Amino acid sequence: MTQSSVEPKTSAPDAGSGSRPPAGRSWLDRYFHISGRGSTVAREVRGGVTTFMAMAYILLLNPLLLSIPDVDGNRLSQSALITATALAAAVSTLLMGFLGRVPLALAAGLSVSAVLTSQVVPYMTWPQAMGMCVVYGLVIVLLVVTGLREVIMNAIPLALKHGITIGIGMFIALIGLVNAGFVGKGNPLTLGTGGQLTGWPVLIFSVTLLLIFMLQARNVPGAILIGIVVGTVLAVVVNATAGLGDKVWGGRSPELPSALTSAPDFGLFGQVEFGGWGSVGAMTVGMIVFTLVLAGFFDAMATIIGVGTEAKLTDDKGRMPGLSKALFIDGAGGAIGGVAGASGQTVFIESATGVGEGARTGLSSVVTGLLFAAGLMFTPLAQIVPGQVAAAALVVIGAMMMQNARHVDWSDRATAIPVFLTVALMPFTYSITAGVGAGVIAFTAIKAAQGRWREPGAFMWVLTAVFVVYFALSPIEHWLGAK
């Protein structure tokens, strides 16, 4: 898109007057259009810090996900994985901030990492798996360069876009509740463990969540950030007083580190291989790339739509100006993560926490990226925030994103049913892609049943075919294998 489509019109100061530029029109403001989007530098900084604090868990979680042995039995170094995760997140997020100029932060995509551990490394070495990340990232970049990705995103009906936003809200709220231990997995879900809430971490989550809601109800600026800080301090005090261990917290205990800095380990950087795929088989490689593209493509699409809507960066049809730049950087994040050795990078829904604090421009992403860069040296500090405290912020943002339900015409079943399936299946299947796919298929099927099959448009029908293949991937693989 042209630059004029992303920059708000502002009047330049009179060069001949000799007076200083008006307040809010510094070079920083002009570059990021801070005042033009109704924000301030303080809000952007606060939003960037909040987003980082909500995303800091990825520095621990991604290395844990990627800690399994590959086909040759080799494991990746934990210290190198933490460094790779921080490095890739910093580079990708800084690019989004400086070039995309939108409040979107990137880090290792958990859906991509899950595909790597479950479908790739059982057949490949880790360097080959990272090579697959580079390939899928380049495929998405190609879709962006050709304009296909933005066309596909703009082809999604507005009602479905609202449904995607609502569904993401429900999804991240459930993630927060599960990560905090407030919701347990069993039968299929329960209250806490065995139908009861137990343990200090759940109590700290509950206190943090209520504190943030109370501060928001009183319109206190920085409610989410204040809640995270207070929750973290409380967790550190409780952990030290009660003598809790790592097992109680489900990970590293929240405690003051013995050292503030640690030397980064760049041992995984550039450890990428593109050969040796022949032994796996062309069909398997094709399916892996297809799955990775789907995971990276639609998770990011839904997240960008959701966060862009919350930040009020979309137009009356749900389209976000400057979308092509954001999509290009998100696609390049796959390749960046592969080269760094951290898995493909994608836009994180936790970006909405910064938007909730008032972030509207790329300056907040620059702040988040710099904090990830600092994480290369200050990893011990990033490990203080417990997952239960970060989970409270996710639940709050989920509640905020539910506001989009007011834009859906629930009396129109042709709209309400696809939106319902989108909203319901995201949390119920633990997959944003599954929710988007169900909504797309239902939308086109209902339009066809009404005799309005031309209305969805060609790209929606193409997406329908793609998602039919996605849902039928297992029987298709069995059928091809039988051949």
Disulfide bonds with the S-S distance in Angstrom:
none
